[in-house]
Amino acid sequence: MNRLQLFLVLRKHKKLSDKRHPMFEANQYGKLFGYIVVAILAIEFIALGTFLGWVAAQDDVPELILYVTPFLLVFDFAARFATQQTPLMLVKPYLLTPVSKYTAIECFLVSQALDWGNLVWMTVFLPYTFIVWCGGLTLWAALGSLLLLHLMVVVNGQWYLLVRTLVNQHILWWLLPIACYAALILPLVLLPDDIIDPFFDAMGDFTTHYGNVWWLFLVYAVLFTLLFLLNRNVQMRLIYSEISRHEKTTLKHVSEFQALNRFGQIGEYLKLEIKSTMRNKAIRTRFIQGVCFISFFALAIAFLDIYKSSFERNFFCLYAFIFFGAVNLTKVMCPEGNYIDLLMVHRENILTLLRAKYYYYCAVLVLPLLIMSIPVIAGKFSVLMLLAYLFTATGPIYCMLFQMAVYNKDTLPLNEKITGKNQIENKWQAILSMVAMFVPVIFVMTIQAFFDADTAYLIMIAVGLAFTLSEHYWMRNIYRRMMRRRYQNLEGFHATR
């Protein structure tokens, strides 16, 4: 079997694997929702490309797109985290087959480079290139520039695969993409125009000549090859490191959290939640990322003149309080799918577990409350705003997200960061995450259209407290509905372990 045949076979296996997955039908709805979002973004991108092309043609600066490309690459890099897996997640089933592991990884890397998702940015590049071509750019220069822009996106995809693999190993690897993109963007922001303009003028002259464009092709081809080889070797080394690792048997320190003993069985489940956050890679990584994102936005809002609009400030304030719920509670009971049978032994065991989870994630909100007090001290947020979104999170948002305990039936691996699956398992996870992020802000903005901001926040506090204080009733309702579906859910948990 040659490499082309292997590539086609692996591609076929990937499609069959998706179809055989127990959540295939639900994922179809998730894909439809994703297609709608992509269609909306495509319309926005076409408008952006048309506007930039018109400005470039009017001012006779075909290199204008080079000013925008670094920002597009950052957006592309971030978007891939929600849509693409690393090859290591896909190559695991072939580790015990006679297929060359390097060849299998190479096939998946090539598949990523040829993925249709890389063509999304053509919605920006094609309108721009067409308009500057109509404005006087030669046909060969326009085609060459278009292909170069696409090659930038493909190289950015290989860069994403490398970074995502490394950040799964240690949080400090985030410094690598931060430094890389800062080196691309900060000169555009900090350096004066009399230094930046000559550079981009030279780049524009360089790319508009047909004979010189091919040198840029050579540069990006070399860069793509280097990243491809680096990806292949790094990912192969890490996958063997993970599947052959030895469990540590010597514990230096074990926290007993004896203060929680007074709460009985709920205290024991609270200990389980705390230790899961501390020990399990998947949960711990999401927690650390949340703290970093919230701190970044809090400091940016407090000390920079950005996010001035009412919608932006309300959105980021809400985002700080719902982040941990949106990334963890949408998958509620998925980690417990590894030992769900044990939880079924005693009556109302799962109800106690759900309540412990609720109390834990309410307690976690103390951290974003402290972080978001920085914008309050800086005069950017009000205390009422913070309390409104705090109780919105503990009340209606958590009530909505805990409904996923009824429908989740896909086991989530606890420690397998590279080869494990960590994606959206059904349509409701994506839909409820979007509802949690936008509906409360839209509700506040609607009330503010008729009353002042303080009145809107007081209404939000009242609604949030009503849901929070009635937790006993809606949590028991969730438990009863979950028990009616217990055999269906158990079958799903067993099938996806």
N, C-alpha and C positions, 0 to 999 in steps of 0.2 A: 504494500500500500504506500503510494507516494504521498507527499505533503498535501497536494491538492485534494486527493481522495479523502485523506484524514480530516482535512478542514471541512469538507462537505459532510462527512459522517458525524463529526462532533457538533456541527451546526444542527444537523437533524436530531441528534440526541438531546440537545438543549431544548429544542421545540417540543419533543416528546416528553421530556422531564417536566416542562411547564404544564403540559396538558394533563399529565398523570397526577400532578400535585392536588391534594384534597381541596385546596382553596382556589383551584383554577377558575371555576365559575364566578366566585366572588371577585377574583382579581380582574376578570373581564370588565366588571363594572368600574373597578378602580382605574383600569386603562382608559375606559371611555371618559371618565372624569378627567384623567390626565390629558387626553386628546383635546378636550374642550379648553383646558387651561392653555395648552400649547397653541391652539388656534387663536385664542385671544392675544397671546404674546406675539404670535406671528403678525397679526394686524398691527400691533404697536411697533414691531421691528421694521415692517415695511414702511410705516410712516416715518420712523427714524432714519432709515436709509434714504428715503426720498428727500427728506429735509436736508440731510447732510450733503447729498449729491447736488441738490439745487444750490446750496451755499457754495460748494466747491466749484461748480460750473460758473456761477456768477462772479466769483472772485478769482477764477483761474488758478485754483490751488488743489490739484488732484490728489495731493498728499494729505489732505485734511483727515482722511480716514485713519491715518497713522496716529493722530492725536487721541482718537476714540478707542482704538483697538486695545490698549492696555486695560481699559475699564471693561470692555466686552470680554476679554480673557478672564478677568477676575470673576465676572458674573458666570461665565461658562464653567469655570473651575468649581464654584460653589454649587451650581445647579447639578453637576454630575454626582454629588454626594447623595442626592435624593433619587437618582435614576439609574446608576450604574454600579455593578459589582466588580470586584477585582477578579482577575483570572483564577486566583487561588480558591475562591469560593466555588468555581466551576470545575476545576481540575481534580478535586478531591476524589470523585468516584473512579478515576483512572489511575490512581497511585499503585494499585495492585495488578494492573493489566500489563501485558507485554509492550504496550505503546510507550514510546520514549516520552518521559515526563517533560523534558525540554521542548520536544516537538509539540506536545499538547498545549503547553503554556504559550508557545509561539503562535499556535493556531488561534487561541483565544485573544492574544494581543493583536493579531492581524484582524480578527473579527471586530474588535473594538475600534480599530482605525477605519474600518469600512462601514461602521455602524451608520444607519440613516440619521441618527440623532446629530451627527456632526454637520449635517446639511441644514440644520435649523438656522444657523447664522447666515446662510445664503439669503434669507429674507431681508437682511440688512445689506449684505454685500452686492447682491444682484441689482437692486434698484439704484444703489449708489454708483456702481460701475456703469450701468446703462446711461445714467444721466450725465456723468462726466465724459463718457464716450460721445454722447450727443453734443457735449459742450466743446469738443475739439480734440480729445485724447485719441491717439491712434488705436486701431482695433487690436493690434498685437500687444500694445502696452496695457490696454484694458483687460484683455484675456489673461495676460501675465500677472497683473495685479490681483485679479480675481482668484487665480489659482494659488498665488502666494498667501492671500488672506485665508483661504481654506486650509492650506498647509499649516498655517499658524494654529488653527483650531485643532487639527489632527495632532500636532506636536503637543499642544496644551492637554489633549486627552491622555497621551502617554505620561506627561508630567503629573497629571492627576492620579493615575494608577500608582505611580511610584510614591507620591506623597501619602495617599490613603493607606498604602501598605505600611509605611513607616509610622504614621501617627497612631495606627493600631497597636504599635509596640510601645510607644512612649509619647506622652503629651508634649514634650519639649520639641518634637519634630515639627510642631506647628510653626516654630520659628523659621523653618526653611521656606515655606511658601510666603510667609509674611515678609521675610527679607527679600525674596525674589520679586514679588509684586510691588513692594515698596520701592525697590530700585527702578522699576518701570514707571511708577506713577508719581512719586515725590518730586523728581526733577521737573515734571510738567507743572507741578503746583508751586514749588519753591523757587526755581530758577527764573530770572528775569527774561522777558521776551527777546532781548537782544542777544541772548545766548542760545535760547531754544530755537528761535526762528531760522537762523542759518543752518542748524543741524537738519531740521525737517525740510528746508529748501533743498539741501544737498540730497536727502533721501528721495525727495520728489523727483529731482533731476535724474537720480540714479535709476529709479524704477520706471521712468517714462521712456527709457531707451531700450529697445528690444534686445540689443546685444548684451546689455549689462544685467537684465533681469535674470538670466540663467545663472549668474553667480549667486544671486540670492537663493535660487532654487537649490544650488549646491550646499549653501550654508544650512538651510533648513533640513535638507536631506541628511546631512551629517549629524545634525542635532537630533533628528528623529531616530537615526540608527543608534546613536549613543544611548538615548533614553530607552529604546527598545531592548538593547543588550543588557542595560543596567536593570531594567524591569525583570527580564528573564532570570538573571542570576540572583537578584535580591529576593524575588518572590519564591523561587525554588528553595533557596537556603532557609527562608522563614517557614515555609510550609513543612519541610522536613523537621525543623526545630520544634514546631508545634505538635506534629503527630507523634514524634518520638520523645517528647519531654517526659521527665520523671517527676512524679508527684513528690512534693516536699513533705517529709514526715516529722521534721523537727520544727516546733513552734516556739518562737522566742517569747511571745507574749499573747495571751488570750484574754480579751476583754469580756467580762461576765455581765456588765451592765446591771449590777445587782439592785440599783435604784428602781428598776422596772419590775422587780419581783412583786411589789405590792399590788400591781394591777392584774395579777393572776394570769390567765391564759392570754388575754390581750397583751400583757407585758411580754410574754414569750414570743408572740408573733411580732411585736415591736422590735425585739432583739433580732429576730430573723430578718426584718426589713433593713435594720441598721447594718448587720453583718453582710447582707447581700450587696448593699451599696459599697461597703468597704472592700469586699473580697472579689466580687465577680466583675470581670473586665468590662463586659458590655454595659452594665448598669453604672459602674464607677466612671467609665469614660463619658457617658451621657451627662452624668452629674457634674464632672469637671468642666466639660464644654459649656454647660449651662451657666456655671459661675463665671466663666471667662466672657461669654457673650453678654450677660447681664451687666457685668462690671464695665465692659467696653462701652455699651450704650449709655450707662449711667454717667460715666466720666465725660463722654462726648457731649451729651446733652447739658451737663453741668458747666463745662468749661469752654465749649465751642459754640459759635453762633450758627448751629445747624438744627434741623428738625424744629423749625419755628412754628409750623402750622399746628392748629388744634388737633387735627386728625393724627398727625405723626406723633405728637407727644402722648396723646391718649393711647395710640397703638403700642408704643414702646413701653409705656407704663403697664399696660395689660400684659404685654409679652413677657415682662419680667416675672409676673406672678403665675402665668399659666404654662411657662416653658416646661417645668418638671412634670406637670401633669400631662401636657400634650405629647411628650416623648416617652413617658413611662406608663401612664394610666390608660392610654389607648391600647396598650398591650397587657392590660391587667389580666392576671391568671395565666398568661403565656409562660413565664418562668416556672410557675407552679405546675405546669403541665408535665414537668419531669417527674413529679411525685404526687400527682393529683389523686391517685388511688388511696394513698395514705390519709389524705384529708377527708375522704369519704367514710372513714371508719366510724367516727363519732358524730352524733347529731349536732347540727349547727356549727360544726368546726369551721366551715367555709365562711359562714356569717361573721364569726369572730375574727377570722383572717381579714375579711374585707373591711371591717371596722378598724382593725389595727392599721391597715394600709391607709385608710382615710385619715386617722389621727397622725400617722407618720408624715404624710404629704401636707397636712395642715401645719405641722411643726416645721417642716422644711421651708415653708414660706417666710419664716422669721429671717432667713438669710437674704432673700431678695428685698424684704422690707428694710433691712439695715442698709443694703447697698443702695436702694433707691432713695434713702434719706439724704444722700449727697445732693441730688438735684433739688430736693426740698430745701436744704440749707442754702443752696445757690439761688433760690427763688424761682426756679423753673417749674416745679411741681407744687401743688398744694397738698396739705395733709388730708383734706377730704378726698382728693383724687386717689391717694395711696390707699386709704381705708375703703373707698368704693371698689377698687379693683382687687384688693385683698379679699373682701367678703364676696365679691363676685366669683373669685376663684374657689374659695372654700364652699360656696353655695351652689348656684346653678351650674357652673362649669364642672366641678367635681361630680355633681349629681349626673350630669350628662355623660361624662367620661366613664364613670363606673358602670354605666349601662353596658359597656363592652364586655364586662364579666359574663353577661348572658350569652354573647355571641362568639367570643373568642374561643377557638378550639385548635389553635396551632401552637405547638410547643416551641418555646424560644430557648436556644442553647444558652447556657449560663457563662461559659468561659471561652468558647471557641470564637475568638474575635476575627480570625482570618478566614477559616474555612466554614464557619457557621453562617446561618442565614439570619439576616437582620433587616428585613424589609417589611413593607406593608402587606399584611396577610389577607385583609378583606376591605371591601369598599368603605365600610363605615369608619374604619380607622382614619382614612384620609378625609372623609367628609366631616367627621366630628372635630378633627384637628383644625380644619379651615373655619368651621362654625365657631369654635372656641376662640380663634384669633380675631375674627372680624365682627361677628354679630354684636358682642357687648359694646364695641366702639361705635358701630352704626346706631345702636340703641341710645347711647349717650349723645351722639351728635344729633339725633332726631329730637330728643328731649330739649337739648340746648337751642334748637330752632324755635321753640315756643317759650322756654324759660331760661334762666341764667344757668351757668355752669354748676354753681353750688347746689341748686335745686336738683339738677340731674344726678349729681354725685350722692345726694341724700337719698334719692329714690333708689339708686343702685345699692346703697348700704342697707336700706330697708329690705329690699328683695333678697340680697345676699344673706342677711341675718335670718330671714324667714327660712331659706333653704338650709342654712347651716344648723339652726336649732331643731329643724325637723329631720335631721339625718337619720334618726332611729327608724322613722317610718319608711322613707324611700329606700334605705339600705335593706330593710327586711323585704320590701317588694322586689328588689333586685335578686335577693337570695331565693325567694320563692320561684321566680321565673327561671332562674338558673337551675334549680332542682328539677323543674319540669323538662328541661333540655339536657339533663345530666348524662344520659346514655349516648345521645348524639355527640355531646362535647367530649365525652371520654373516648369515643371512637376516633374523633379527630385528633385528640392529644396523643393517643397511641400510634396513629398512623404517621405522625410527623416527628416522632422522637428521633 
